[in-house]
């Protein structure tokens, strides 16, 4: 691992174009000729591979290289932004001159000597492609395909998708401070279709991390993803129609944290709260959920998909307590919104690429564990629903209203998990639902590394998680009326 990757990143990004730290300094000089509150130069190089295997046949094996520079200047609430995929001093100078013209207010920035910022280390920065070749990628997909087919003879179709990326980031801010990061990311997904007596069902599973491609073969991960996809599909073959009505709902640990992410997490992002469009606006210090809930966003978890050594503004990521025992403590902040709200930066400034502006986004967001066992939580429900996996949903980010489809769910009858059901949708209002969480388990689990979050057209990798928890009352949309 690189304790300070700035030198390596500069050689990778700047040297091939005949640029160096002096060129970055010159560009910042141009950018700061007028009064600017925030300014940064964001350089990125991304190499990505995408592979797919359908029914034992390799259908895709593509690679993509993208690089560019985004230059930003912020004055008050006004932002000037320009981006280019050309690395040259003339292009940088032109972009800086264009961007600085939006500056009309703020404290005048003075020229500084460039300094280098030490980068924390939350994942190995090794190139995920370096220690394996194309044969390894293909073999890995075939391994998952064979595992799915061996699991049950009713498997009729198997699709395996493999994606990996290697990213170099260099950032210079208005204080002439250089920050850098090297970011690997790998992911394997398996989708299967099973058929039995004229019925067809689908199952899906996968995982990934900020690691090398070997991560996916270690500890039989590729095999376990394949077997989990088949298991889910087979359960739905036997599933009955889901009930409709208002019932207690128990959410399993792990991936069901996506509901927390969507229905509550987005509402805690600084931009929505600064603009007053979130239900959590102006609620710092107030009780916004049940006292059983403590919500954390943590970008420092080792190897996790949502982790970053630094955010996309050059700030350290951190563990931020958003809600503590039901009390709202913090919002997620990038630099601009933190400054305008006079609140601390939390290291959550993120962007999809150099072509986009940063905004406050989640990293790995989860509910802290409680004291109850999962078994005791199930036993507390006389009649209800146990939701284990979700396949998709819709959320109004600002209000928190949601509709989520359960891809794996069961009835709870007299304190026991019984019949699998399908077609269940969970319908509610995030903040209201959080008030109805009465029991939180001691079995915190994070997702397997599959989360991708969309906001204003930007998609970024994230992590979610939670322990088993009980919602006393939730509307269930189904096809069976009791």
C-alpha positions as CSV (number, residue, x, y, z in Angstrom):
1,X,0.0,0.0,0.0
2,X,1.1,3.6,-0.7
3,X,1.3,5.8,2.4
4,X,1.4,8.8,0.2
5,X,0.3,8.1,-3.4
6,X,0.7,11.7,-4.7
7,X,4.0,11.0,-6.5
8,X,2.6,7.8,-8.1
9,X,-0.6,9.5,-9.1
10,X,1.2,12.5,-10.6
11,X,3.4,10.2,-12.7
12,X,0.3,8.3,-13.9
13,X,-1.9,11.3,-14.6
14,X,0.4,14.3,-15.3
15,X,3.8,13.1,-16.6
16,X,2.4,11.4,-19.8
17,X,0.9,14.8,-20.8
18,X,4.1,16.7,-20.0
19,X,2.5,18.3,-16.9
20,X,3.6,18.4,-13.3
21,X,2.8,20.0,-10.0
22,X,4.0,23.4,-11.3
23,X,1.3,23.2,-14.0
24,X,-1.4,22.6,-11.4
25,X,0.0,25.6,-9.4
26,X,-0.2,27.8,-12.5
27,X,-3.8,26.7,-13.2
28,X,-4.8,27.5,-9.6
29,X,-3.1,30.9,-9.9
30,X,-5.4,31.6,-12.9
31,X,-8.4,30.3,-11.1
32,X,-8.0,32.5,-8.0
33,X,-7.5,35.9,-9.6
34,X,-10.9,36.9,-8.4
35,X,-12.6,36.5,-5.0
36,X,-13.5,32.8,-4.6
37,X,-14.8,30.9,-1.6
38,X,-14.0,27.4,-2.8
39,X,-11.9,26.2,-5.7
40,X,-10.5,22.8,-6.8
41,X,-8.9,21.0,-9.7
42,X,-9.9,17.4,-10.0
43,X,-7.9,15.1,-12.2
44,X,-9.0,11.5,-12.9
45,X,-7.9,8.5,-14.9
46,X,-10.2,5.4,-14.9
47,X,-9.6,2.0,-16.5
48,X,-12.6,-0.4,-16.4
49,X,-13.3,-3.9,-17.7
50,X,-16.8,-5.4,-18.1
51,X,-17.3,-9.1,-18.8
52,X,-20.4,-11.2,-19.2
53,X,-21.2,-14.9,-19.5
54,X,-24.6,-16.2,-20.7
55,X,-25.3,-19.9,-20.5
56,X,-21.7,-20.8,-20.6
57,X,-20.8,-18.5,-23.5
58,X,-18.7,-15.3,-23.1
59,X,-20.9,-12.6,-24.5
60,X,-18.8,-9.5,-23.6
61,X,-15.2,-8.7,-22.8
62,X,-14.8,-5.0,-23.1
63,X,-12.5,-2.4,-21.6
64,X,-12.7,1.4,-21.3
65,X,-10.3,4.1,-20.5
66,X,-11.4,7.6,-19.5
67,X,-9.5,10.5,-18.1
68,X,-10.1,14.2,-17.6
69,X,-10.0,17.2,-15.4
70,X,-12.8,19.1,-13.7
71,X,-12.2,22.7,-12.5
72,X,-14.6,24.3,-10.1
73,X,-14.9,27.8,-8.5
74,X,-17.6,28.6,-5.9
75,X,-18.7,32.1,-4.8
76,X,-21.5,32.1,-2.3
77,X,-24.1,29.8,-3.8
78,X,-22.8,30.3,-7.4
79,X,-20.7,27.7,-8.9
80,X,-18.6,27.8,-12.1
81,X,-17.5,24.5,-13.5
82,X,-15.7,23.3,-16.6
83,X,-14.3,19.9,-17.6
84,X,-12.1,18.5,-20.3
85,X,-10.7,15.2,-21.3
86,X,-7.5,16.8,-22.6
87,X,-4.5,17.0,-20.3
88,X,-2.5,20.2,-21.4
89,X,-1.5,23.4,-19.8
90,X,-3.3,25.5,-22.4
91,X,-6.6,23.6,-21.9
92,X,-6.3,23.9,-18.1
93,X,-5.6,27.6,-18.4
94,X,-8.6,28.1,-20.7
95,X,-10.9,26.2,-18.3
96,X,-9.7,28.1,-15.3
97,X,-10.3,31.5,-17.0
98,X,-13.8,30.4,-17.9
99,X,-14.6,29.2,-14.4
100,X,-13.2,32.1,-12.4
101,X,-15.6,34.6,-14.1
102,X,-18.5,33.5,-12.0
103,X,-16.7,34.8,-8.8
104,X,-18.6,37.9,-7.5
105,X,-18.2,37.6,-3.7
106,X,-16.3,35.9,-0.9
107,X,-12.9,36.2,0.8
108,X,-10.0,37.0,-1.6
109,X,-7.7,34.0,-1.9
110,X,-3.9,34.6,-1.8
111,X,-1.3,32.6,-3.6
112,X,0.3,29.8,-1.6
113,X,3.1,27.3,-2.0
114,X,1.8,23.9,-3.0
115,X,1.7,21.3,-0.2
116,X,1.0,17.5,-0.1
117,X,-1.5,15.9,2.1
118,X,-1.1,12.5,3.6
119,X,-3.7,9.9,2.4
120,X,-5.2,7.5,4.9
121,X,-5.2,3.8,4.0
122,X,-8.5,1.9,4.2
123,X,-7.9,-0.5,1.3
124,X,-5.1,-1.9,-0.7
125,X,-4.4,0.2,-3.8
126,X,-3.0,-2.7,-5.8
127,X,-4.1,-2.7,-9.5
128,X,-6.9,-5.4,-9.6
129,X,-5.8,-6.4,-13.1
130,X,-2.1,-6.8,-12.4
131,X,-2.0,-10.2,-10.8
132,X,-4.5,-11.9,-13.1
133,X,-5.1,-12.3,-16.9
134,X,-8.2,-12.6,-19.1
135,X,-8.1,-16.4,-18.6
136,X,-8.7,-15.8,-14.9
137,X,-11.7,-13.6,-15.5
138,X,-13.3,-16.2,-17.8
139,X,-12.5,-19.0,-15.5
140,X,-14.1,-17.1,-12.6
141,X,-17.3,-16.6,-14.5
142,X,-17.4,-20.3,-15.6
143,X,-16.8,-21.3,-11.9
144,X,-20.0,-19.3,-10.9
145,X,-21.9,-20.7,-13.8
146,X,-21.0,-24.3,-12.9
147,X,-21.8,-23.8,-9.3
148,X,-25.3,-22.5,-10.1
149,X,-26.0,-25.4,-12.3
150,X,-24.7,-28.0,-9.9
151,X,-26.8,-26.6,-7.1
152,X,-30.1,-27.7,-8.6
153,X,-31.1,-29.4,-11.8
154,X,-34.0,-27.0,-12.2
155,X,-31.6,-24.1,-13.1
156,X,-32.3,-23.3,-16.8
157,X,-30.4,-20.1,-17.3
158,X,-27.3,-18.5,-15.8
159,X,-25.9,-15.0,-16.4
160,X,-22.7,-13.9,-14.8
161,X,-21.4,-10.4,-14.9
162,X,-17.9,-9.3,-13.8
163,X,-16.8,-5.7,-13.5
164,X,-13.6,-4.2,-12.3
165,X,-12.1,-0.7,-12.2
166,X,-8.8,1.0,-11.3
167,X,-8.9,4.7,-10.7
168,X,-6.3,7.4,-10.0
169,X,-7.5,10.7,-8.4
170,X,-5.5,14.0,-7.9
171,X,-7.1,17.0,-6.3
172,X,-5.7,20.5,-5.6
173,X,-7.8,23.0,-3.6
174,X,-7.7,26.8,-3.2
175,X,-5.1,26.4,-0.4
176,X,-2.8,24.7,-3.0
177,X,-3.0,21.5,-1.1
178,X,-2.6,18.3,-3.2
179,X,-4.4,15.1,-2.3
180,X,-4.4,11.8,-4.1
181,X,-6.1,8.4,-4.0
182,X,-5.8,5.2,-5.9
183,X,-9.1,3.2,-6.0
184,X,-9.6,-0.4,-7.1
185,X,-13.2,-1.8,-7.3
186,X,-14.4,-5.3,-8.3
187,X,-17.8,-6.8,-8.4
188,X,-19.4,-10.1,-9.6
189,X,-23.1,-10.6,-10.1
190,X,-25.0,-13.9,-10.8
191,X,-28.6,-14.0,-12.1
192,X,-30.4,-17.4,-12.6
193,X,-33.7,-18.6,-13.8
194,X,-35.2,-21.8,-12.5
195,X,-38.1,-23.8,-14.0
196,X,-40.4,-26.4,-12.6
197,X,-43.7,-27.7,-13.7
198,X,-44.3,-24.7,-16.0
199,X,-43.3,-22.1,-13.3
200,X,-40.3,-19.8,-13.8
201,X,-38.6,-17.7,-11.1
202,X,-35.5,-15.6,-11.0
203,X,-32.8,-15.2,-8.3
204,X,-29.9,-12.7,-8.0
205,X,-26.8,-12.4,-5.9
206,X,-23.4,-10.9,-6.0
207,X,-20.6,-9.1,-4.2
208,X,-17.5,-7.1,-4.4
209,X,-15.0,-4.8,-2.7
210,X,-12.2,-2.3,-3.1
211,X,-9.7,-5.1,-3.8
212,X,-8.2,-7.3,-6.5
213,X,-10.1,-9.7,-8.7
214,X,-8.7,-12.5,-6.6
215,X,-11.1,-11.4,-3.8
216,X,-13.9,-12.8,-5.8
217,X,-12.4,-16.3,-5.8
218,X,-11.2,-16.3,-2.2
219,X,-13.3,-18.0,0.4
220,X,-15.5,-19.5,-2.4
221,X,-17.2,-16.2,-2.9
222,X,-18.0,-16.7,-6.6
223,X,-19.5,-20.1,-5.7
224,X,-21.5,-18.7,-2.8
225,X,-22.9,-15.9,-4.9
226,X,-24.1,-18.5,-7.5
227,X,-25.6,-20.8,-4.9
228,X,-27.4,-17.9,-3.2
229,X,-29.0,-16.8,-6.4
230,X,-30.3,-20.3,-7.0
231,X,-31.5,-20.5,-3.4
232,X,-33.6,-17.3,-3.8
233,X,-35.1,-18.5,-7.1
234,X,-36.1,-21.9,-5.6
235,X,-37.7,-20.3,-2.6
236,X,-39.9,-18.2,-5.0
237,X,-40.9,-21.4,-6.8
238,X,-42.6,-22.5,-3.7
239,X,-43.9,-19.1,-2.6
240,X,-47.5,-18.2,-2.1
241,X,-49.2,-14.9,-2.8
242,X,-48.2,-12.2,-0.3
243,X,-50.9,-10.7,1.9
244,X,-52.1,-7.1,1.6
245,X,-52.7,-4.9,4.6
246,X,-51.0,-3.4,7.6
247,X,-48.8,-5.7,9.6
248,X,-45.7,-5.8,11.7
249,X,-42.6,-6.3,9.5
250,X,-39.3,-7.8,10.5
251,X,-36.4,-6.8,8.2
252,X,-33.5,-9.2,8.1
253,X,-29.9,-8.1,8.6
254,X,-27.7,-6.9,5.7
255,X,-29.0,-5.9,2.4
256,X,-32.5,-4.7,3.7
257,X,-30.4,-1.7,4.9
258,X,-31.1,-0.4,1.4
259,X,-34.4,0.8,2.7
260,X,-32.7,2.9,5.4
261,X,-30.3,4.3,2.8
262,X,-33.0,5.3,0.4
263,X,-35.9,6.4,2.7
264,X,-33.8,8.1,5.4
265,X,-30.2,8.5,4.3
266,X,-30.8,10.8,1.3
267,X,-32.9,13.1,3.6
268,X,-29.8,13.6,5.8
269,X,-27.6,14.9,3.0
270,X,-26.6,18.5,3.4
271,X,-27.9,20.0,0.2
272,X,-31.5,19.0,0.7
273,X,-31.4,20.3,4.3
274,X,-29.7,23.6,3.3
275,X,-32.5,24.2,0.7
276,X,-35.2,23.1,3.2
277,X,-36.5,20.4,1.0
278,X,-35.9,17.5,3.4
279,X,-38.2,16.3,6.2
280,X,-35.2,16.6,8.4
281,X,-34.5,20.2,7.6
282,X,-33.9,22.3,10.8
283,X,-34.3,19.2,13.0
284,X,-30.8,19.0,14.5
285,X,-31.0,18.1,18.1
286,X,-34.6,16.8,17.7
287,X,-35.9,13.3,18.0
288,X,-36.6,12.1,14.5
289,X,-36.7,8.3,14.9
290,X,-37.5,5.8,17.8
291,X,-34.9,5.8,20.5
292,X,-33.8,2.3,19.3
293,X,-32.2,3.8,16.2
294,X,-28.6,5.0,15.8
295,X,-27.6,5.6,12.2
296,X,-24.0,5.8,11.1
297,X,-22.3,6.8,7.8
298,X,-18.7,5.5,7.7
299,X,-16.3,5.8,4.8
300,X,-13.4,4.3,6.6
301,X,-14.4,0.6,6.7
302,X,-11.6,-1.6,5.3
303,X,-12.2,-2.7,1.7
304,X,-15.9,-1.8,1.6
305,X,-17.5,-0.8,-1.6
306,X,-18.6,2.6,-0.3
307,X,-15.3,3.4,1.4
308,X,-12.8,6.1,0.3
309,X,-9.4,7.0,1.5
310,X,-10.3,10.6,0.8
311,X,-13.5,12.1,-0.6
312,X,-13.7,13.8,-4.0
313,X,-12.8,17.1,-2.5
314,X,-9.6,15.8,-0.8
315,X,-11.1,15.6,2.7
316,X,-10.7,12.6,5.0
317,X,-13.7,10.3,5.1
318,X,-14.8,9.6,8.6
319,X,-17.4,7.8,10.8
320,X,-20.3,10.2,11.3
321,X,-23.1,9.6,13.7
322,X,-26.2,11.0,11.9
323,X,-28.9,9.8,14.4
324,X,-28.1,8.9,18.0
325,X,-30.7,7.1,20.0
326,X,-33.4,8.8,17.8
327,X,-31.8,12.3,18.0
328,X,-30.6,13.9,14.8
329,X,-27.0,14.8,15.4
330,X,-25.4,15.6,12.0
331,X,-26.0,16.0,8.3
332,X,-23.7,14.6,5.6
333,X,-21.7,17.5,4.2
334,X,-19.5,18.5,1.3
335,X,-17.5,21.7,1.5
336,X,-19.9,24.1,-0.1
337,X,-23.0,23.1,1.9
338,X,-21.0,22.8,5.1
339,X,-19.8,26.4,4.6
340,X,-23.2,27.8,3.8
341,X,-24.8,26.0,6.7
342,X,-21.9,26.9,9.1
343,X,-21.5,23.2,10.0
344,X,-18.5,20.8,9.9
345,X,-17.4,19.1,6.7
346,X,-17.9,15.3,7.1
347,X,-15.9,14.0,4.1
348,X,-18.9,13.2,2.0
349,X,-18.2,15.2,-1.1
350,X,-18.5,12.7,-3.9
351,X,-18.8,12.8,-7.7
352,X,-19.2,10.1,-10.4
353,X,-16.3,11.5,-12.4
354,X,-14.3,14.6,-13.4
355,X,-17.3,15.6,-15.6
356,X,-19.5,16.2,-12.6
357,X,-19.7,18.5,-9.6
358,X,-19.3,17.1,-6.1
359,X,-22.3,16.9,-3.8
360,X,-23.0,15.4,-0.4
361,X,-23.4,11.7,-0.7
362,X,-23.4,8.6,1.5
363,X,-20.5,6.1,1.8
364,X,-21.4,3.1,3.9
365,X,-24.6,3.8,5.9
366,X,-26.0,1.4,8.5
367,X,-28.0,1.1,11.7
368,X,-26.0,0.2,14.8
369,X,-26.8,-3.1,16.5
370,X,-29.1,-3.4,19.5
371,X,-29.4,-6.0,22.2
372,X,-32.1,-8.3,21.0
373,X,-31.4,-11.6,19.3
374,X,-33.0,-12.2,15.9
375,X,-34.9,-15.2,17.3
376,X,-36.5,-13.1,20.1
377,X,-37.5,-10.4,17.5
378,X,-39.3,-13.1,15.4
379,X,-40.9,-14.5,18.5
380,X,-42.4,-11.1,19.4
381,X,-44.6,-11.2,16.2
382,X,-47.9,-13.1,16.2
383,X,-48.7,-12.3,12.6
384,X,-46.5,-10.4,10.2
385,X,-43.9,-10.4,7.4
386,X,-40.2,-11.3,7.4
387,X,-38.4,-9.5,4.5
388,X,-35.0,-10.8,3.7
389,X,-34.1,-9.3,0.3
390,X,-35.3,-6.5,-1.9
391,X,-35.2,-6.3,-5.7
392,X,-36.0,-2.7,-6.3
393,X,-38.2,0.3,-5.4
394,X,-39.1,3.9,-5.7
395,X,-38.3,6.7,-3.2
396,X,-39.1,10.4,-3.0
397,X,-35.8,11.5,-1.7
398,X,-37.0,14.7,-0.1
399,X,-40.1,13.3,1.6
400,X,-38.9,9.8,2.3
401,X,-42.0,8.1,0.9
402,X,-41.1,4.7,-0.6
403,X,-42.3,1.6,-2.3
404,X,-40.0,-1.4,-2.1
405,X,-40.4,-4.8,-3.7
406,X,-39.3,-7.8,-1.6
407,X,-37.6,-10.5,-3.6
408,X,-37.5,-12.9,-0.7
409,X,-40.1,-12.8,2.1
410,X,-41.9,-15.1,4.5
411,X,-44.9,-15.0,6.7
412,X,-44.4,-14.9,10.5
413,X,-47.1,-16.9,12.3
414,X,-47.2,-17.3,16.1
415,X,-43.6,-16.2,16.4
416,X,-42.3,-18.5,13.8
417,X,-41.1,-18.0,10.2
418,X,-43.4,-20.1,8.0
419,X,-44.5,-19.8,4.4
420,X,-42.5,-18.0,1.7
421,X,-44.5,-15.3,-0.1
422,X,-43.9,-13.3,-3.3
423,X,-45.3,-10.1,-4.7
424,X,-44.9,-8.2,-1.4
425,X,-44.2,-4.5,-1.5
426,X,-43.5,-2.4,1.5
427,X,-45.1,1.0,1.4
428,X,-44.4,3.9,3.8
429,X,-42.8,7.1,4.8
430,X,-39.2,6.8,5.9
431,X,-39.2,9.1,8.9
432,X,-42.6,7.8,10.1
433,X,-41.4,4.2,9.7
434,X,-38.2,4.9,11.7
435,X,-40.5,6.1,14.6
436,X,-42.1,2.6,14.6
437,X,-38.9,0.6,15.0
438,X,-39.3,-1.0,18.4
439,X,-36.7,-3.8,18.4
440,X,-33.1,-3.8,17.0
441,X,-31.1,-7.0,16.8
442,X,-27.5,-7.7,17.8
443,X,-26.6,-9.1,14.4
444,X,-25.4,-6.1,12.4
445,X,-24.4,-7.2,8.9
446,X,-23.2,-5.1,5.9
447,X,-24.3,-6.0,2.3
448,X,-22.0,-8.1,0.2
449,X,-20.7,-5.2,-1.8
450,X,-23.3,-4.6,-4.6
451,X,-24.8,-1.1,-3.8
452,X,-24.9,1.7,-6.4
453,X,-26.6,5.0,-5.5
454,X,-28.1,7.4,-8.0
455,X,-28.6,11.1,-7.4
456,X,-29.1,13.9,-9.9
457,X,-27.8,11.6,-12.7
458,X,-24.6,10.6,-10.8
459,X,-24.1,6.9,-9.9
460,X,-21.5,6.0,-7.2
461,X,-20.7,2.8,-5.2
462,X,-22.1,2.7,-1.7
463,X,-22.5,0.2,1.1
464,X,-25.6,-0.4,3.3
465,X,-26.3,-2.5,6.3
466,X,-28.4,-3.2,9.4
467,X,-29.2,-5.7,12.1
468,X,-32.5,-7.5,12.2
469,X,-35.2,-5.1,13.2
470,X,-38.9,-4.9,13.9
471,X,-41.2,-2.3,12.5
472,X,-44.4,-2.4,14.5
473,X,-46.7,-1.4,11.7
474,X,-46.1,-1.1,7.9
475,X,-48.4,-1.2,4.9
476,X,-47.9,-4.3,2.7
477,X,-49.0,-4.3,-0.9
478,X,-49.8,-7.8,-2.0
479,X,-52.1,-9.9,-4.1
480,X,-53.9,-11.7,-1.4
481,X,-56.5,-10.1,0.8
482,X,-57.1,-11.6,4.2
